[in-house]
């Protein structure tokens, strides 16, 4: 008989601590968005991340993690995840993903936040393929968060009320995007969903149970319930899903050279809904198109 994986269930006060960590990650993202431009090196952007973490009185959960040498993963073009910052100079039209996190200490325990975003250097996509890739990945993230919110609100049942809802939402988003591209006269458009890299639970450690898959499976996943906190992070390519790891032992690139994108938020399931801990507004803007309002926990009296 297989043992069930242990999922850490947080108290409301622990979720509030994770919100503090999430806001540090939001500050990092804001600083990186301001700093990224043609001519900047990825090492300079790592320094921006490190300085923000220090200014906020937090700690990097990437630096030193299994000997990772930086505070942020900077993945450029065909690099899918875990790109190591260095002397590379960004160019106009590069598609860059920043994946980073931070933790705060409380009572000797770490409380983590983790989030990622993709952006086009210079503000303009180099191609229609880049636009489709990035916008679909971001949409898949919010579709997945909305699916979790509907489950938390008690509006769904069966697999839609379980962890499976996330992978189902990502797959459905990709299918709709490709169908729409075909209707617009672009039947050659491609999108691949990574299967070897997934989201995860998060809390007193950056990576915890359960694995959060970005694709549908038949196996019945755990039921979504208050106190679960998940790092939801769809990762797509503009080609096939096959990847390989470079000799640096970290950087993962697409096998076919196609570009990649990743979007991620740390999401807490709270009574009656969700709270997007790494979004400055808690998820208001991202969930509004679905008619859903986030449920931030009130401050302690």
C-alpha positions, 0 to 999 in steps of 0.5 A, spaced: 500 500 500 502 506 497 503 512 503 499 518 502 504 524 501 503 529 506 500 536 505 502 541 510 495 545 512 496 552 514 493 556 519 490 563 518 496 566 521 501 562 517 497 564 511 498 571 513 506 570 514 506 567 507 503 573 505 508 577 507 513 573 504 509 573 497 509 581 498 517 581 498 516 577 491 511 582 488 517 587 490 522 583 486 518 583 480 516 590 480 524 592 481 525 587 475 520 589 470 523 596 471 530 594 470 529 589 464 531 593 458 536 592 452 543 592 454 542 590 461 546 583 463 542 578 467 547 578 472 545 585 473 538 583 474 540 578 479 543 584 483 537 588 483 533 581 486 538 581 491 538 588 493 530 588 493 530 582 498 535 585 503 531 592 503 525 588 505 529 584 510 527 577 507 532 572 505 533 568 498 530 561 497 533 560 491 541 562 493 544 556 495 538 551 494 542 545 492 548 550 490 544 554 485 548 560 485 543 566 484 537 569 487 533 569 481 533 564 475 533 568 468 531 564 462 532 567 455 528 565 449 529 557 448 531 557 456 525 554 459 527 554 467 533 555 471 537 559 467 543 562 471 544 569 471 551 571 468 554 576 463 549 575 457 546 581 455 539 582 453 537 584 446 530 587 444 525 582 443 528 577 447 523 573 451 525 573 458 522 569 464 524 571 471 523 566 477 524 568 484 522 567 491 524 569 498 522 567 505 521 570 512 523 568 519 518 567 524 519 563 531 525 560 527 521 557 521 521 559 514 515 562 510 516 562 503 513 565 497 515 563 489 512 567 483 515 567 476 513 572 470 515 572 462 516 579 459 519 581 452 525 585 452 524 592 450 516 591 451 515 589 444 514 581 442 519 579 436 513 575 433 506 573 433 509 566 436 512 569 442 505 573 443 501 567 443 506 563 447 506 568 453 499 570 453 497 563 453 501 561 459 499 567 463 492 566 461 493 558 463 495 561 470 489 565 471 484 560 469 488 555 473 487 559 479 480 561 477 478 553 477 481 553 484 477 559 487 471 555 484 472 549 488 474 553 494 467 557 493 464 550 493 461 551 486 464 545 483 465 537 485 468 531 482 475 532 479 473 539 478 474 540 486 481 536 486 488 538 484 486 535 477 482 542 476 489 545 475 492 541 470 485 540 466 485 548 466 492 549 463 490 544 458 483 547 456 487 554 455 492 551 451 487 547 446 482 554 446 488 558 444 491 553 438 483 553 436 483 560 436 490 561 432 487 556 427 481 560 426 485 566 425 489 563 419 495 560 423 494 553 423 502 552 424 501 555 431 504 550 436 504 550 444 507 544 448 506 543 455 512 541 459 511 535 463 517 534 467 517 540 471 511 542 475 508 546 480 508 544 488 506 545 495 509 551 499 510 553 506 515 552 511 519 549 505 519 552 498 518 545 495 513 541 498 507 536 497 503 536 492 506 536 485 501 541 481 501 538 474 500 542 468 496 537 464 490 532 465 491 525 468 486 520 470 489 519 477 484 522 482 488 528 486 487 530 493 481 534 494 482 542 494 481 545 501 482 551 506 489 551 508 493 548 502 498 553 499 500 552 492 505 554 487 501 554 480 506 555 474 504 553 467 510 552 463 509 552 455 513 552 449 512 554 442 514 548 439 514 541 442 515 539 450 521 535 450 527 539 453 534 537 455 539 540 461 545 544 459 552 542 462 551 547 467 547 542 471 541 547 471 539 551 465 533 547 461 532 548 454 527 546 449 530 540 445 527 543 438 530 550 440 523 553 440 522 559 445 518 558 452 514 562 457 513 561 465 508 564 469 507 563 477 503 565 483 503 562 490 496 561 492 492 560 498 486 556 499 482 560 504 475 559 507 470 560 501 476 562 496 483 564 494 488 569 496 494 570 491 499 571 496 504 574 491 500 578 487 500 585 490 492 586 489 491 579 492 489 577 485 483 582 484 485 584 477 487 577 474 480 574 477 476 579 475 475 576 468 472 570 471 467 574 476 471 572 482 474 576 488 479 574 492 478 572 499 484 576 503 484 574 510 483 580 515 489 582 519 489 580 526 485 584 531 
